[in-house]
């Protein structure tokens, strides 16, 4: 299906679907600064083959969705928990997109920041979430999920650096980044990463938007108490060798959600290598089946 735009909460969200309209709805939420195409077409098509109506979308301040306003102060976000918008606002965007598509409730899966948004959607709009899959994410607690020193140094350098001025510069930056934070247990697919970077740049790269999203993450309180109220089947997937969000973040998320399954994937970092797709797809499908069997 071609990309479309929905008017949601006073902004526009670009979105796309895979599968039949009568399939069981599955909302995919992507991470920091990442457009919906980071949920690879083949990954979405494989989920559609499992009977899902897959919905992917650009978060606010990413891809072809609305750019927001507000100059983020990251120190203020961390110390005073103040940001131009919150992860709750982004979860409300996701709920609004379901409204626009006429979907009463959906299975929800999110990666990295998208996992945080999916978690928030599950306790903020519990009637809209049938099952929850949180991938390479954390609870917002400041003692878990901390990046490795090398990943932290890289992140600070990127924040302080001048944003890439050209398509070629952006491609090289993304390749370097994922060589560092990607999965050491799997071959690095540079050709795929270069293609992703080129397509991302062509759809729109918004450095200020990425900083606003980061401010929303940094301003968060620990979600663990609210995650304790989640009552839908849940799966937490995390890479054993994730340098950007330490596996302790995934373990804490699984502890916080009553009855959640935890799948720690050996060799996986802060990405989804193609070899891991079948495992993740089986997990999403299994947790969705469990939710439907309970109703």
N, C-alpha and C positions, 0 to 999 in steps of 0.2 A: 504494500500500500504506500502511496506517495505521502510525503510529509505534509502535515496539516498544522494549523495554528488554532489554539483554543484560548478564549478570553477567560482568565481565571484570576480572581482576587485583584482585579484591576491591572493585571499584567497579561502578557501573551506567552504561552508555553507551546513551543514547537514539539510535535509528537508524531509517532509512527506506530503502526500495528503490524503484527505478523499472525497468520493463522485465520481461522474462520470466526465470524462475528459471534457464533454461538458457542465457541470454545470457552473453557473456564479462564476467567480473566487473571492475568499475571502481570503485575506492574513492576518494572525494573527501574531502579533508581541509581544513578551513577554518582561518582565521587567528585572530589575537589577539582574545579576548573575543567572537568571532563564533559564533553558532549555525549549525547545518547549513542553515537556510533561506536563508543568504546565498548558497548555491548555488541560484539561482532555480529554481522548479519547471519553467519553460519550458526553461531550460538543461539540466536533468536529462532532461527528456522528449526533447529533441533528441538527446542522447547515447544514450538508450534506442532511439531510431529508427535509430541506427547499429549496433544489435545488442548494445549493452552492457546488462548488469545493473548499474545504477548504485546504489551504496551511499553514502549520506551520513549523517553522524553528528555529534552534539554532542561535542566534546572534553570531557575532565574540566574542571570549573570553568566550563562554558558551557552555556547553554540548560537542557535537562531532564536532563542527565547529573549525576553526583555532584559535589557541592561538596566540595572538599578542605580540609585544615586546614594551619595554618602561617602565621605572620605574615611576609610577605616584607620583607627589608631590601634595597632596590635597590642601595644603595652596596655592601653586602656581596656581593650577587650579582655586581656588576661587578668589584669588586676581588679578592674571595676566591673567586669562582665557586661560591658556595654559595646554594642555593635549596631551597624546600620539596619540589620535585620537578624532574625534568629533562626535556628533550626526548626523551631515550632512554626515559623512563617513558611518555611520550605515544606514542612509536612502538610500544612494547610493548602499549599499549592498542589501537592499530590492529591489530596482529597478533592480539591476543586476540579482537577483534571478528570478524576473518576466521575464526578457530577456531570461534567461537560460531555463525557462519552456515554452517559447513561448507565454506568456500572455501579450497582449498589454496594458491592464489596469485591475485593480481589485478593488473591494471594500476592504477597509483596516480597521482593528480594532487593537488597541494596548492597553496594560494595563501597567500602571505605567511608567517606562522608555519607554516601548513599545509604550505608547500613545504619548510620546514626539517624538519618531522616526516616528510614523505614521503622526503626525502633520507636521513634517519636510518634509516627503515624499510628503505630499499634496501641500505644496507651492514650494518645490524644483523641483518636477517632477509632475506638475499638470495634465499632460496628462496621467499619469499612475494611477491616483486615481479617482474612480467613486463615491465613498462615503467614509466618514470618521467617525469612532466611536472611541472616546478617552475615556478610562476607568481609573478611579482613578489616573489621571495625572494632569499636571499643565502647565503653560505657560513659565516657566523659570524665571518669575518675582520673585525677592527676597523678596517681601512683601506679597506674597500669597502662599498658599500651604505649609506653614511651619509646621514641625512636632510638636507634643506635647512635653513638657519638658521630659516626661518619655520616649517617643519614641526616642527623640534626645539622651538622656543619654544611652539608649540601643544601639543605632547605634554607638556612640563613643566607648563604651565598646567593641563592636564586632570588630571595626576597630583596636583597640589597642591590642586585645587579640591574643594569638597564635591560628592559624587556627586549626580546629579539626583534630586530627591525625588518627582517626579511623572512620569506618562506623557508629559505635554505637554513637560516640561522635557527629558526624554530624547530625544524626537523632535526638538526644536530643536537639541540638542547634536549629534545624528547628522547632521542636515542641514548644520549649520555645518562640521562636520568634513569631510564629503565634498565640500563646496564647495571646501575647501582642498586636500585630498589627491587628489581625483578627477581625471578626464581632461580637460585643457583643450582637447584637440582634438575633443571631442564635446560635444553639448548636455547640460546637467545636467538629469536627469529628476527634478525635485523630488517629483512625485506618487509615483513609484515608491519614492523614498528615504523619504518619509513613511510609506508603507505598510509598507516593510521595518522601519522603526524601531518602528512600533506593534506589529507582529507579534513583533519581538524582545523588546520590553518585556513583552508578554503571556506569552511563553514563559519569561521569567526573565532578569533582568540581575544579574550578580554582580560588583560592582566589586572586591571582595577577590580573587575568582578571576582576574580580568583581571590584577591586579597579580602574582599567583602565576605566571601564564603568562608575563608580562613578565620576571619574575625568572629563569624557566627559560631564556628567550632570552638574557638578559644574562650568565648564568653559563656559556654555551657557549664551548667552544674552537673554533678554526677547523676546519671539517669537511673542508677541501680534501684533506688526505692520505687520509682515509677515503673520500671521494668518488672518489678515484683508483682505488679497488678495485671500483667499480660496473661491472658488465659487461652490463647490460641496455640496450636502446635508450632514449635519454633526449632529452627536449625541454625547453629553457629558454625561457620566454616572459616578456618584461619590457617595461614601458612606457618609451618613450624619455623621457617627461616625468614620471616617478614622483618626487614630492618626498619621500616617506616612506622608501623604499628605493631609493637611487640606482641607475641602470641599471648602474653598475659592479659591483653585487652580482650581477646576472644574468649579466654577462659573466664574472665570476670563477667562477660556478657552472658555466657551460658549459665554461670552460677546465679545470676540475677533473675533470669527468666524461669519461672517454675516449669520443670519437666523438659527443658530444652535439651536437644541433642547437640553434641559437640563433635565436630570432625576436624581434627588437626592434620593437615596434609603435609607429609614429609617433602622437603625440598622446595616447597612453594614459598615465594616471597610476597611482595605487594603487587601482584598482578595475577592474571588468570591465563597461564599458558595453555595452548590448545590441548595438550595431553591431559590436563585436569578437567576439561569441559565435561566429559562423560560422567565423572564422579560428582561434579557439582549439579549437573542436570538430574542425575538419579536422586540426589539429595533433595532438590527442590520438588521433584515429582513425588518422592516418598512422603515428604512432610505435607504436601497438598493432598495426597490421597488420604493421609491420616485425618486431616481436618474434615474432609468430605465424608469419611466413614463415621465421624463422630456426630454428624448432623442428620 
